[in-house]
Structures are given as structure tokens and as C-alpha cells.
């Protein structure tokens, strides 16, 4: 149940910060693609900062220099949060 909850929260964050409908993100991910910084429309360094802040708030975690590498792709972020 936690994994679905994490995915739902993360989809909401990305949708709001990147201004992409959740259904469009889901369709894109189902095609076995991933959302990546600087490759996904709207996901620049500023949007990335907003995403990270929101992830910290919603998931009650601290993003550090040691774990920051896990937050440049949607699927990798979800896998990290599901640990």
C-alpha cells in the first residue's frame, strides 16, 4: 500500500511543478520511458529545486549530498522513496 501511496504523492508533485497532467505522466511512464531533468519539458534547474522542496515536505525526508543522485529521474526517485 505504501508504494502506491508514494507513487500517487510523487505523481502529484511532478504534475504540479512541471505543469503536466498526471494522466500524461502515467502514459509516458507506461511506454517504459522516464521523466528526467533537462530532458522533460519544464524540468529545468528551478523546477528541480521546487520538486526537491516538495518531496522533502510530503515525504518528511532530507535530501542530502549523499542521496541527491536519486532525484534526477522519476523512477529512480520512486525507487528511493519505496526503500
Backbone bond lengths (Angstrom), bond angles and torsions (degrees), N, CA, C in turn:
res aa  C-N    CA-C-N  psi(-1)  N-CA   C-N-CA  omega(-1)  CA-C   N-CA-C  phi
1 X - - - 1.449 - - 1.532 110.97 -
2 X 1.333 116.62 -38.78 1.453 120.71 -178.97 1.534 111.69 -60.14
3 X 1.349 115.83 -39.37 1.462 119.98 -177.82 1.522 111.02 -62.30
4 X 1.340 117.11 -43.56 1.467 120.01 177.64 1.515 111.30 -65.02
5 X 1.312 115.82 -39.18 1.459 121.07 178.57 1.532 110.61 -62.91
6 X 1.322 116.20 -42.58 1.461 120.75 178.35 1.524 111.06 -63.46
7 X 1.327 116.31 -42.31 1.462 120.46 -179.98 1.523 110.23 -64.33
8 X 1.311 116.59 -42.66 1.467 120.95 179.07 1.520 111.08 -61.20
9 X 1.327 116.63 -46.43 1.471 120.88 178.92 1.518 111.13 -62.45
10 X 1.332 115.67 -44.01 1.465 119.93 -177.91 1.532 111.37 -66.89
11 X 1.329 116.91 -41.47 1.467 120.54 176.05 1.522 110.99 -57.92
12 X 1.301 116.05 -42.37 1.458 120.94 179.49 1.536 111.43 -62.34
13 X 1.306 116.26 -43.55 1.470 120.81 179.67 1.524 110.53 -62.30
14 X 1.324 116.57 -51.70 1.466 120.43 -178.45 1.523 111.22 -62.16
15 X 1.315 116.24 -41.66 1.456 120.55 -179.74 1.525 110.98 -59.89
16 X 1.305 116.20 -47.35 1.472 120.32 -178.41 1.524 112.18 -68.16
17 X 1.303 116.56 -46.06 1.468 119.87 -174.46 1.525 113.01 -75.51
18 X 1.333 117.04 -29.86 1.471 120.20 179.81 1.524 112.65 -98.45
19 X 1.348 115.04 -5.88 1.458 121.13 179.89 1.536 111.43 57.77
20 X 1.349 113.58 46.49 1.460 122.03 176.46 1.528 106.31 -123.34
21 X 1.321 117.69 133.98 1.461 120.79 179.09 1.527 110.08 -61.92
22 X 1.334 115.70 141.71 1.467 120.47 -179.56 1.517 111.57 -55.63
23 X 1.315 117.70 -41.16 1.462 121.21 -178.97 1.531 111.06 -61.41
24 X 1.317 116.99 -34.98 1.469 120.64 178.09 1.529 110.83 -68.77
25 X 1.327 116.53 -38.39 1.466 120.60 177.05 1.526 109.36 -64.22
26 X 1.320 116.94 -45.22 1.467 121.61 -179.62 1.532 110.40 -60.36
27 X 1.322 117.11 -46.02 1.467 120.87 179.05 1.529 110.63 -60.27
28 X 1.311 116.39 -43.56 1.464 121.59 -179.26 1.534 110.56 -63.03
29 X 1.321 116.16 -44.84 1.458 120.53 -179.22 1.526 111.88 -67.16
30 X 1.329 117.50 -32.99 1.464 120.87 179.44 1.523 112.10 -67.19
31 X 1.311 116.46 -25.28 1.466 120.76 177.57 1.529 110.43 -77.71
32 X 1.338 115.32 12.96 1.457 122.70 179.07 1.523 113.06 67.45
33 X 1.309 115.28 27.80 1.453 120.31 176.30 1.512 107.49 -105.38
34 X 1.309 116.28 174.57 1.451 120.28 179.51 1.521 109.16 -135.02
35 X 1.303 115.46 156.59 1.455 120.92 172.80 1.515 106.93 -89.56
36 X 1.336 116.37 130.90 1.461 120.58 -178.25 1.523 110.35 -134.62
37 X 1.322 114.68 145.80 1.455 120.14 176.76 1.534 108.94 -58.91
38 X 1.291 116.25 141.18 1.473 125.71 179.22 1.527 114.46 66.56
39 X 1.343 118.24 -0.86 1.462 121.56 174.68 1.523 111.12 -114.28
40 X 1.315 116.27 -25.25 1.459 122.19 -179.83 1.521 108.57 -92.68
41 X 1.328 118.26 129.33 1.466 120.20 179.69 1.536 111.55 -52.56
42 X 1.300 115.35 129.64 1.458 121.49 177.97 1.520 114.65 89.34
43 X 1.340 117.02 -11.89 1.467 119.47 -177.76 1.521 109.72 -95.84
44 X 1.324 113.84 80.83 1.455 121.05 175.83 1.530 108.36 -103.17
45 X 1.324 117.10 -171.08 1.464 120.00 -176.41 1.529 112.07 -64.50
46 X 1.321 117.45 -34.15 1.463 119.78 179.43 1.531 110.61 -69.17
47 X 1.329 116.69 -46.83 1.470 120.41 177.52 1.526 110.17 -61.79
48 X 1.333 116.65 -36.37 1.461 120.82 178.82 1.533 110.57 -61.34
49 X 1.310 116.07 -44.03 1.466 120.49 177.96 1.522 110.41 -60.51
50 X 1.322 117.47 -43.73 1.466 121.41 178.68 1.528 111.52 -63.47
51 X 1.322 116.36 -39.82 1.461 121.11 177.80 1.528 110.03 -62.95
52 X 1.321 116.99 -46.55 1.467 120.72 -178.85 1.524 111.87 -61.93
53 X 1.309 116.75 -42.56 1.475 121.12 178.74 1.525 109.92 -60.80
54 X 1.324 115.64 -44.58 1.460 120.14 -178.50 1.529 111.37 -67.69
55 X 1.320 117.19 -38.44 1.472 120.65 176.95 1.530 109.73 -62.00
56 X 1.312 116.95 -44.34 1.469 120.13 178.23 1.526 111.32 -58.59
57 X 1.321 116.67 -43.20 1.464 120.82 -179.79 1.528 112.13 -67.06
58 X 1.330 116.26 -52.74 1.474 121.17 -173.59 1.528 113.14 -68.23
59 X 1.331 116.07 -34.90 1.466 119.87 -175.71 1.527 112.45 -102.31
60 X 1.319 116.22 -0.95 1.467 121.85 178.13 1.531 111.13 52.71
61 X 1.344 114.43 50.95 1.459 120.59 177.64 1.522 108.59 -126.54
62 X 1.309 115.56 169.69 1.459 121.75 175.40 1.524 107.16 -117.38
63 X 1.311 116.09 124.24 1.453 120.61 176.41 1.529 106.50 -89.20
64 X 1.324 114.91 121.94 1.468 121.89 -175.68 1.525 110.30 -117.43
65 X 1.302 115.74 175.29 1.463 120.51 176.47 1.532 110.44 -61.16
66 X 1.329 117.05 -31.87 1.466 120.87 -178.79 1.522 113.36 -72.43
67 X 1.332 118.10 -34.51 1.469 119.26 -177.09 1.535 113.73 -107.52
68 X 1.317 117.44 0.23 1.470 121.63 -176.46 1.530 113.32 -59.06
69 X 1.322 116.47 -28.57 1.479 120.67 -178.68 1.527 112.62 -62.88
70 X 1.322 116.76 -15.40 1.463 121.63 -178.44 1.523 113.86 -85.93
71 X 1.315 118.06 2.72 1.462 120.14 -170.86 1.534 114.22 -119.92
72 X 1.330 117.36 24.26 1.457 120.22 -179.86 1.528 113.22 -101.57
73 X 1.335 116.39 -5.57 1.457 122.54 178.81 1.521 108.44 -140.14
74 X 1.312 117.05 144.96 1.463 121.32 -178.70 1.526 111.51 -58.29
75 X 1.338 117.35 -53.27 1.465 120.76 -174.42 1.529 111.70 -64.27
76 X 1.311 117.05 -39.59 1.465 120.56 178.69 1.531 110.19 -65.86
77 X 1.324 116.98 -38.40 1.448 121.48 177.04 1.525 110.01 -63.20
78 X 1.320 116.74 -46.24 1.460 120.77 179.71 1.528 110.95 -61.57
79 X 1.314 116.96 -43.84 1.473 120.43 178.16 1.527 110.48 -60.14
80 X 1.312 117.57 -42.33 1.470 121.44 178.88 1.535 110.30 -62.32
81 X 1.309 116.38 -44.25 1.462 120.15 -177.97 1.525 112.58 -69.60
82 X 1.319 116.84 -25.03 1.468 121.32 -179.83 1.527 113.69 -82.88
83 X 1.323 117.59 -5.99 1.474 120.62 179.87 1.503 110.48 -69.13
